[in-house]
């Protein structure tokens, strides 16, 4: 399918337009993934379901979101990025739309947990990593930082609106708005998205070499994905990256993204005002993650991660005490925590590329993102259980903060031992 001439001009590299489409898709997917934080209390009030039951569906969504990533990375080699994005956005729209008809917990688990979880697993951090490494030779860290920050922008743009709609018209109206947003961007992806620079007669941005792009082998996606995991498991850096990203997921999407609004409501803070806190975090995270991408091109990425996890841990330990200072204490938390929300992604991707090679970033980062989402699911369900059992989120916030401080120490060991040759093995096998 031809593209408009002004988009194919050599003075405007098409990679920036591809990055823009990817940003838009990630933004919408992020808004949908953050929606359960707004819907938990309405589900409790309408259906009488416990917070632990609702958290189970959310945790399943987060697990599948992570586990789909590495397989999506290899399937993209088979059918292309564009059609994978179209199919996944359609699945997300169907899953969210059908939740308006549900009446039993198993339907929430099926639709939000499985259907939306699988669809959002493609429109995820792995997608951004693949797009950046295919389309950009220069400014990879900066572009990846901007793409990663789209999850923050999704919260910034949608959560206050979604919360206001839900408060005034009910959660079903909010779900239909999310469905419409997913459906709206599918045509643009189908028409303008491209898989590789060669499809529009270009090289990756900043690549001045004369060699042509090597054709990618059509490997068995399932076998190559599991083989990459098996080989990665023999590398200590894989476990350090996997473990630190497990803690990253537990301390962001799983805990704050899912339970901050219900925790605020527990302390008498209205839902719309609580959603505004997440929006503040989104605003400052857009800034923090973009700067993190810029820094990852210039500074030692291990030290960056150490600072990020350390500051996040201190912020989470402060959080349960900030409720004593009313909304102003929470605003201070939102600013400092927001700057750090997912600033960990650009340096983590850079360290994955260093450990396993640029050609393997998609599948290996996919497995590490799986660790992120397993951590998120553990925190989403565990915090719900603790809230049901203890009547408070205090223990969940403190435990998450301590885990972040542990991660801050562990990441300093990444890349400190000689390579075992995993990059070459992965290249040969995949």
C-alpha positions in Angstrom: 0.0 0.0 0.0 1.6 3.3 -1.1 2.2 6.1 1.5 1.6 9.8 1.0 4.6 11.4 -0.7 5.2 14.0 2.1 5.7 11.1 4.6 8.2 9.4 2.4 10.4 12.4 1.8 14.1 11.9 2.7 14.0 15.2 4.7 11.5 13.5 7.0 12.6 10.1 8.1 9.6 7.7 8.1 10.9 6.1 11.3 9.6 9.1 13.2 6.1 8.6 11.8 6.3 4.9 12.7 7.4 5.9 16.2 4.4 8.3 16.4 1.9 5.5 15.5 3.5 3.2 18.0 3.3 6.0 20.6 -0.4 6.3 19.9 -1.1 2.6 20.2 0.9 2.3 23.4 -0.9 5.3 24.8 -4.4 3.8 24.2 -3.3 0.3 25.4 -1.8 1.9 28.6 -5.1 3.8 29.3 -7.0 0.5 29.0 -4.5 -1.4 31.3 -4.8 1.4 33.9 -8.6 1.4 33.9 -9.2 -1.4 36.5 -8.0 1.0 39.2 -11.0 3.2 38.4 -13.4 0.2 38.1 -12.6 -1.8 41.3 -14.9 0.1 43.6 -17.9 0.3 41.1 -17.5 -3.5 40.6 -17.6 -4.0 44.4 -20.7 -1.8 44.7 -22.7 -3.2 41.8 -21.9 -6.9 41.9 -20.8 -7.4 45.6 -17.5 -9.0 44.5 -14.6 -8.8 47.0 -11.5 -6.9 46.2 -9.5 -10.1 46.2 -11.8 -11.6 43.5 -11.5 -8.5 41.3 -7.8 -8.4 41.8 -7.5 -12.0 40.6 -8.8 -11.0 37.2 -6.5 -8.0 37.1 -3.5 -10.1 38.1 -4.3 -12.7 35.3 -4.5 -9.8 32.9 -1.0 -8.6 34.0 0.5 -12.1 33.8 -0.7 -12.7 30.3 0.3 -9.2 29.3 3.9 -10.2 30.2 3.9 -13.8 29.0 2.6 -12.9 25.5 5.4 -10.4 24.9 8.3 -12.8 24.0 6.0 -14.9 21.7 4.7 -11.7 20.1 8.3 -10.7 19.4 8.9 -13.8 17.3 5.5 -13.9 15.7 6.1 -10.3 14.5 8.9 -11.8 12.4 6.3 -14.0 10.7 3.4 -11.7 10.0 4.8 -8.3 10.7 4.4 -5.5 13.3 1.5 -3.8 11.5 -0.9 -6.8 11.5 0.0 -7.9 15.0 -0.9 -4.4 16.2 -4.2 -4.5 14.3 -5.3 -7.9 15.6 -4.3 -7.1 19.2 -6.1 -3.7 19.2 -9.2 -5.5 17.9 -9.0 -8.1 20.6 -8.6 -5.4 23.3 -11.7 -3.5 22.0 -13.8 -6.7 21.9 -12.8 -7.7 25.4 -13.4 -4.3 27.0 -16.7 -3.8 25.1 -18.1 -7.2 26.2 -17.4 -6.5 29.9 -20.4 -4.2 29.8 -22.6 -7.3 29.5 -21.0 -9.4 32.3 -22.8 -10.5 35.4 -20.5 -13.1 37.0 -16.9 -13.1 38.2 -15.8 -15.8 35.7 -16.8 -13.4 32.9 -14.6 -10.7 34.3 -11.7 -13.2 34.5 -12.4 -14.4 30.9 -12.8 -10.9 29.3 -10.6 -8.6 31.2 -8.2 -11.3 32.4 -7.6 -13.4 29.3 -8.9 -11.5 26.2 -7.7 -8.1 27.1 -4.5 -9.5 28.8 -3.5 -11.4 25.6 -4.3 -8.4 23.3 -2.4 -5.9 25.4 0.6 -8.3 25.6 1.4 -7.3 22.0 0.9 -3.5 22.5 3.5 -3.4 25.2 7.0 -2.4 26.0 8.4 -5.2 23.7 6.8 -3.5 20.7 8.5 -0.2 21.5 11.9 -2.0 21.8 11.5 -3.7 18.5 10.4 -0.6 16.7 13.3 1.5 18.0 15.9 -1.2 17.2 14.6 -1.6 13.7 14.0 2.0 12.7 16.7 3.9 14.6 20.5 3.7 14.6 20.9 7.0 16.5 18.8 8.4 19.4 17.5 4.9 20.3 17.5 5.7 24.0 15.6 9.0 23.6 13.0 7.5 21.2 12.5 4.5 23.5 12.2 6.8 26.5 9.4 8.7 24.7 7.6 5.5 23.6 7.9 4.2 27.2 6.5 7.4 28.5 3.4 6.9 26.4 2.1 4.7 29.2 2.3 7.7 31.5 0.6 9.9 28.8 -2.2 7.3 28.6 -2.9 7.8 32.3 -2.5 11.6 32.0 -5.0 11.8 29.1 -7.6 9.1 30.0 -7.7 8.5 33.7 -9.2 11.8 34.9 -11.7 11.7 32.0 -12.5 8.0 32.6 -13.0 8.6 36.3 -15.3 11.6 35.7 -17.3 9.6 33.1 -17.6 6.6 35.5 -18.6 8.8 38.4 -21.3 10.5 36.4 -22.6 7.9 33.9 -21.4 4.6 35.4 -18.5 2.3 34.7 -20.1 0.8 31.5 -19.9 4.2 29.8 -16.2 4.4 30.7 -15.7 0.9 29.2 -17.4 1.9 26.0 -15.2 5.1 25.7 -12.1 2.8 26.0 -13.5 0.5 23.4 -14.1 3.4 21.0 -10.5 4.7 21.5 -9.0 1.3 20.6 -11.2 1.0 17.5 -10.5 4.5 16.4 -6.7 4.0 15.8 -6.9 0.6 14.0 -7.4 2.2 10.5 -4.4 4.5 10.9 -2.2 1.5 12.0 -3.5 -0.7 9.1 -2.8 2.1 6.5 0.4 3.8 7.6 2.4 1.4 9.8 5.4 -0.3 8.2 7.5 -3.2 9.5 11.0 -2.2 8.4 12.8 0.8 6.8 13.5 -1.1 3.6 9.8 -1.2 2.9 9.9 2.6 2.2 13.4 2.5 0.7 15.2 3.8 3.8 17.8 2.7 6.2 17.4 3.1 10.0 17.7 6.7 11.1 21.3 7.7 11.5 22.7 4.6 9.8 25.2 5.7 7.2 26.5 2.3 6.2 26.2 1.0 2.7 25.4 -2.7 3.5 21.9 -3.8 2.9 19.6 -5.1 5.6 20.0 -8.8 6.1 16.9 -10.9 5.6 15.6 -12.4 8.8 15.2 -16.2 9.0 11.7 -17.6 9.5 12.3 -19.6 12.6 9.7 -21.6 14.4 8.3 -18.9 16.8 7.5 -21.1 19.7 10.7 -23.2 19.6 13.0 -20.1 19.1 11.2 -18.2 21.9 11.7 -21.0 24.4 15.2 -21.6 23.2 16.1 -18.0 23.9 14.7 -18.4 27.4 16.7 -21.6 28.0 19.9 -19.9 26.9 19.2 -16.7 28.8 18.6 -18.7 32.0 22.3 -19.7 31.9 23.4 -16.0 32.1 23.5 -14.3 35.5 22.7 -11.0 34.0 19.4 -12.4 32.7 18.3 -13.3 36.3 19.4 -9.9 37.6 17.4 -8.1 34.9 14.5 -10.5 35.3 14.4 -10.1 39.1 14.8 -6.3 39.1 12.0 -6.0 36.5 9.8 -8.3 38.6 10.2 -5.8 41.4 9.6 -2.9 39.0 6.3 -4.4 38.0 5.3 -5.2 41.6 5.9 -1.6 42.6 4.2 0.1 39.6 1.4 -1.5 37.6 0.6 -4.2 40.1 0.5 -2.0 43.3 0.1 1.7 42.5 -1.6 1.4 39.1 -4.2 -1.0 40.5 -4.7 -0.1 44.1 -3.8 3.6 44.7 -7.3 4.8 43.8 -9.0 2.3 46.1 -6.5 3.1 48.8 -7.4 6.8 48.5 -11.1 6.0 48.7 -10.4 4.1 51.9 -9.0 7.3 53.3 -11.9 9.4 52.3 -10.4 10.9 49.1 -13.0 11.1 46.3 -12.4 8.9 43.2 -12.0 11.7 40.7 -9.4 13.4 42.9 -7.6 10.1 43.4 -7.5 9.6 39.6 -6.0 13.1 39.4 -3.0 11.8 41.5 -2.3 9.1 38.8 -2.6 11.8 36.2 0.0 13.9 38.1 2.2 10.8 38.1 1.7 10.4 34.4 2.7 14.0 33.7 5.9 13.7 35.7 6.7 10.2 34.5 6.5 11.5 30.9 9.2 13.9 31.8 11.2 11.5 33.9 11.1 8.6 31.4 12.0 10.8 28.4 15.0 12.2 30.4 15.9 8.6 31.3 16.0 7.7 27.7 18.4 10.6 27.0 20.6 9.7 29.9 20.7 6.0 28.9 22.6 7.1 25.7 25.2 8.9 27.8 25.6 7.5 31.4 26.2 4.1 33.0 22.9 2.3 32.9 23.6 0.2 36.0 24.0 3.4 38.1 20.8 4.9 36.6 18.8 1.8 37.6 20.3 1.9 41.1 19.1 5.5 41.6 15.7 4.8 40.1 15.0 1.8 42.3 16.4 3.4 45.4 14.3 6.6 45.0 11.2 4.6 44.2 11.7 2.5 47.3 11.9 5.5 49.6 8.8 7.0 47.9 6.8 3.8 48.6 7.8 3.7 52.2 6.7 7.3 52.6 3.3 6.6 50.9 1.3 5.1 53.8 2.4 8.0 56.0 1.5 10.6 53.4 -2.2 10.0 53.9 -1.8 11.7 57.3 -1.0 14.9 55.4 -4.2 14.7 53.4 -4.1 15.3 49.7 -1.1 17.5 49.8 1.2 14.7 51.2 -0.1 12.5 48.4 0.7 15.2 45.8 4.3 15.2 47.0 4.4 11.5 46.7 2.9 11.7 43.2 5.5 14.1 41.9 8.6 12.1 43.2 7.2 8.7 42.4 5.9 9.9 39.0 9.4 10.9 37.9 10.5 7.3 38.6 7.4 5.4 37.5 8.9 3.6 34.4 12.2 5.4 34.0 13.7 2.0 34.5 12.8 0.8 30.9 15.3 2.6 28.7 18.4 1.6 30.7 17.0 -2.0 31.1 16.6 -2.3 27.3 20.2 -1.0 26.8 21.6 -3.5 29.3 19.6 -6.3 27.5 21.1 -5.3 24.2 24.6 -5.3 25.7 24.1 -8.7 27.3 22.4 -10.5 24.4 23.0 -8.5 21.2 20.7 -6.0 19.4 19.3 -8.7 17.2 17.9 -10.5 20.2 16.5 -7.5 22.1 12.8 -8.3 21.1 12.6 -11.8 22.4 15.0 -11.4 25.4 13.4 -8.2 26.6 10.1 -9.9 26.1 11.0 -12.6 28.7 12.3 -9.9 31.0 9.0 -8.0 30.6 7.3 -11.3 31.5 9.1 -11.0 34.8 7.8 -7.5 35.2 4.2 -8.6 34.7 4.5 -11.6 36.9 5.7 -9.2 39.6 2.8 -6.9 38.8 0.3 -9.7 39.0 1.7 -10.9 42.3 1.4 -7.4 43.8 -2.1 -6.8 42.3 -3.5 -10.0 43.8 -1.4 -9.9 47.0 -2.3 -6.3 47.8 -5.9 -7.1 47.3 -5.7 -10.1 49.6 -3.8 -8.1 52.2 -6.5 -5.3 52.0 -9.2 -7.9 52.5 -7.4 -9.6 55.3 -5.8 -6.7 57.2 -8.2 -4.0 56.2 -5.3 -1.7 55.0 -2.7 -1.4 52.2 0.0 -0.4 54.7 1.9 -3.7 54.6 1.8 -3.9 50.8 3.2 -0.4 50.4 6.1 -1.0 52.9 7.0 -4.4 51.5 7.1 -3.0 47.9 9.4 -0.2 49.0 11.8 -2.6 50.7 11.9 -4.8 47.6 12.9 -1.7 45.5 15.8 -1.0 47.8 17.0 -4.6 47.4 16.7 -4.1 43.6 18.8 -1.0 43.8 21.7 -3.0 45.2 21.3 -6.0 42.9 21.3 -4.0 39.6 24.9 -2.8 40.3 26.0 -6.4 39.6 24.7 -6.5 36.0 27.5 -6.9 33.4 30.1 -7.4 36.0 31.1 -10.9 34.9 32.6 -12.1 31.6 30.0 -13.0 28.9 29.3 -16.7 28.5 28.7 -16.2 24.8 24.9 -16.2 25.0 24.6 -13.5 22.4 26.3 -15.7 19.8 24.4 -18.8 20.7 21.1 -16.9 20.5 22.1 -15.5 17.1 22.8 -19.0 15.8 19.7 -20.6 17.2 17.1 -17.9 16.4 
